[in-house]
Amino acid sequence: MLESELLTRADARRIFEEALRTAHKLGVREVEVTLSTAASALTRFANNAIHQNVAERRRHVSVRVVMEQRTARASTNRVDEPAAAAAVEQAATLARARGPDPEVLPLAEDADIRAIERWCAATAGSTPGTRAAAVAEAIRVVESAGQTAAGIYSASEGVEAVLNSRGIFAYYADTMAQFSITAMAEDSSGWAKATSPDVTRISPLELAERAASKAALSRCPRELPPGRYTVILEPAAAQDLVGQMFWDFSATALRDQRSFLNGRLGEKLFGDNITIADDAYHPLQSGPPFDAEGVPRRRLALVERGVPREVAYSRAAAAREGRTPTGHGFPVPNEFGEAPLNIVMVGGPTSLEEMIATTERGVLVTRLWYIREVDPYEKIMTGMTRDGTFLIEGGRLVCGVRNLRFNQSLIEMLSNVEQLSPAVRAAGEESFDMVVPALKVRGFNFTEVTRF
């Protein structure tokens, strides 16, 4: 068991009320308390053997006060009434030492928050024994193929709560399981990964079989010359690349002139088949239905048929522009403002197998890594393929190819999407998972063969 001793609603209310009493004694009328507790456990394996099992508990209380257009925050890792009271005193001292800021807002008002159930008993009940048994089974699959397995199997549960003196009481509990495996052969590798709030929806055996199959198929890789190719990005690769652009869908990023959407909102940038939303309530998504100030998250139509439509607004950004906040703000104060974190890209009817079968010559990419931005306004990214890159000829996978570096504009790429698969929950290198399809893209720009 994770044995997390998660924060209950009663715990959150009790700690907040102590913080509020202390604030009133100090003459502070506006106080916001953010609480979180989490427990996680991870089983790590390499060289076909488990070599580490770790568990961690995290607790955090953060108190923010607002007084005379001044705001300050103080935090502690003790989750009890005395610690909360001390944090209020510290935050009040810091706020008084600051000059007034005309952009500091009163705290958020109470609003209805739609409940989401993403806590799973099976995930919370994960044990080292159950994880070890699943890992052992996965290792046997890879080992029987003459390969070496490495990866992780983890489970976690946590609670986030935001309460303030204007009536907000936002509370959210969830669980998350993750299994990732890399199968390594002498000159090739394969990879697979899945995440879900419900551990029973993850099959380590199937993921191991997929990784081993990719490693076997990509042995003795050919060297493909740089150039533009039809490329099929599996969902993890699509997430790795498309996920790079959503920090730009922010009102603060637009104000700071650091978004590729500056001067382009409402213009046709991508293909007609590209529709993307931010939707915390989607059944394949995860995370709380409120932001760091307790504002309910609203579904955003980020892109409709190739046209960027909406961006995220924190309360501060909305106040500057006379808009309504969308529930995507980060903890105040911060320099980034807001961003959409629950990305859902509409898929299509074409399966990955059909994409391959209809490709005369192209490249299939399992995943990407080391992605960096080259041109922020044209959203040109560079990075490399890894763990399963294949040549397609005559509608079938014929061999593995050596990994390739790309320099590719996301604007151009999303204008050249020929086919989309049904969307799935994808887990790649990005820090947040997305709901995305596989993408078949024409004219994808590979610039060189890598050494890895």
Secondary structure, DSSP 8 states (H G I E B T S, - for coil): --------HHHHHHHHHHHHHHHHHTT--EEEEEEEEEEEEEEEEETTEEEEEEEEEEEEEEEEEEETTEEEEEEES--SHHHHHHHHHHHHHHHHTS---TT--------------B--HHHHT--HHHHHHHHHHHHHHHHHTT-EEEEEEEEEEEEEEEEETTS-EEEEEEEEEEEEEEEE-SS-EEEEEEEESSGGG--HHHHHHHHHHHHHHTSS-B---SEEEEEEE-HHHHHHHHGGGGGGSBHHHHHTT-STTTTTTTS--S-TT--EEE-TTSTT--S-SB-TTS-B---EEEEETTEE---B--HHHHHHHT----S-B-SSS-SS-B----EEE---S--HHHHHHT-SEEEEEEEEEEEEEEETTTTEEEEEEEEEEEEEETTEEEEEB--EEEEEEHHHHTTSEEEE---EEE-SSSSS-EEE--EEEEEEEEEEE---
